[in-house]
Amino acid sequence: MPMRPMRWGEFDTEMFMAFHVAVVGSGPAGFYAAEALLQSDMPIRVDMFERLPVPFGLVRHGVAPDHQKLKAVTALFENIAGHENFQFLGNVAVGRDIELADLQEAYDGVVLATGAASDRKLGVDGEHLTGSVSASEFVGWYNGHPDHRDRTFDLSHPTAVIVGNGNVALDVCRILSKSVDELKSSDICDHALDVLAGSRITDIFLVGRRGPAQMKFTTKELREFGELDLAEPVVDPAELQLNAASSREVEGPAGAGVDRSLKILQTFATRTGGLRRPKRVHFRFLLSPLRVEGDRQVEHVVFDKMRLTGPAFDQRAEPVGEEVSIPAGLLVRSVGYRGTPIPGVPFDANRATIPHKDGRVLDGNDVAVPGLYVAGWIKRGPSGVIGTNRACSVETSEVILSDLQALRETSHSNKGARRDRLLHALRSRSPMPVDFDGWRRIDVLERAVGAARGKPREKLTTIREMIGAAKDKPEPPHRTLRPLESCEVGS
């Protein structure tokens, strides 16, 4: 790819001969869509709009801070952003700074890649009590998302319960389980590390509604729980017994990953060192949340004991008529993310996605909305890993290219002037949008502050800090960084 991005205010007569596509959202789906469009043979300009001043979506604010290798994908996104026909516009929110209708008027295509920012509820009594929080809030807090940076979490009770059997639940569990020494070399945010250093949690229950054969953990992340400094995994061997249908589910190549994870849990079940460690992680299965009890604050999480019935790959969890109560002060709900509606865009409330066909947004009559497309989690739901978004975005990009080709054969694009006026209006406001050079200045500052503390980076966590750092002469972060050496668990 050519490597010189277009600068603010730069004018190019070729702009009026190209097609113009707006991508809303700068996570993996957005960047993969931009990559596919820019690698095509058609003359296309891509403008990426992001409501935060910083790019990369859940790679920055969702991937666990102690899993730095997963964040290496940002090097690819940096390369995409270096294309001469790519432009990043951070700190621009659709619906706040610009209307979707304006984008549709100024661009030949608009790709909605806004992800799934909200969480699914348990739907049980007492879920509203203080101490009941969503995984998205907790993850956003320790990862420094500006929306969640100022959240407070009470970690004074000795027991925490995490409901969910996916990798996000596993991430939350691991962060609560690790020592300060294990975390301080990650890019976990300083404010979160301070709170975790004072945690009094000793027992963490990771609870799944179905059995171990249906868990969604990846083997590598599950194995890490056998290598923690302070925490010991605890598994009841009886809960690892599979019924006949579950045994069939883990047979063969399709179940190889789950089979490996089961073997890890079986190894955990034979360990006897738990009582000698200050923390324990209890892996529990076949427990479905029934209610949360407490006087304003979470005090107990009550579960229905379940059993699986039905054929392999179509089993249902049914209550057996027995309740299990776990005393706890913190309940973290990790049962999935949900997309949120965008004003003026059709929305399937049941699936929490935007209805589409092959990436073309459909209206209420299942007719494609001209020039409006969707990619990523808001398209297919919160499933898969980072790389899964590539095929999803390529599918969308292919239909965009097909539509642009049809447009070129009928009447060439004439949106360049309208796009130019729109961007000029955005540049005239205060604060100006943050371009990719502005993000690079933020990146340099974060890495420098992190390096001084032995970390990959120390993230800026407020919009004000980010905008200040994005300027040619960045303002210093408005906070005092406390040496980690003074942190002690339980202090």
BELPE-V98192 format. One record per run of one state. SS is the DSSP state (A for helix, B for strand, O for the rest). FROM is the first residue (numbers start at 1). TO is the last residue. If there is no record, write none. Layout:
# BELPE-V98192
SS:FROM:TO + SS:FROM:TO
This chain:
# BELPE-V98192
O:1:12 + A:13:17 + O:18:18 + B:19:24 + O:25:27 + A:28:38 + O:39:43 + B:44:50 + O:51:56 + A:57:61 + O:62:67 + A:68:81 + O:82:85 + B:86:90 + O:91:93 + B:94:94 + O:95:97 + B:98:98 + O:99:99 + A:100:106 + O:107:108 + B:109:112 + O:113:117 + B:118:119 + O:120:124 + B:125:125 + O:126:129 + B:130:130 + O:131:131 + B:132:134 + A:135:142 + O:143:158 + B:159:163 + O:164:166 + A:167:177 + O:178:179 + A:180:183 + O:184:189 + A:190:197 + O:198:202 + B:203:207 + O:208:211 + A:212:214 + O:215:218 + A:219:226 + O:227:230 + B:231:235 + O:236:236 + A:237:240 + O:241:243 + A:244:249 + O:250:252 + A:253:269 + O:270:273 + A:274:276 + O:277:278 + B:279:284 + O:285:286 + B:287:293 + O:294:296 + B:297:297 + O:298:299 + B:300:309 + O:310:315 + B:316:327 + O:328:329 + B:330:333 + O:334:336 + B:337:338 + O:339:347 + B:348:348 + O:349:352 + B:353:353 + O:354:355 + B:356:357 + O:358:359 + B:360:362 + O:363:367 + B:368:374 + O:375:376 + A:377:380 + O:381:387 + A:388:410 + O:411:415 + A:416:428 + O:429:433 + B:434:434 + O:435:435 + A:436:451 + O:452:462 + A:463:470 + O:471:483 + A:484:486 + O:487:491
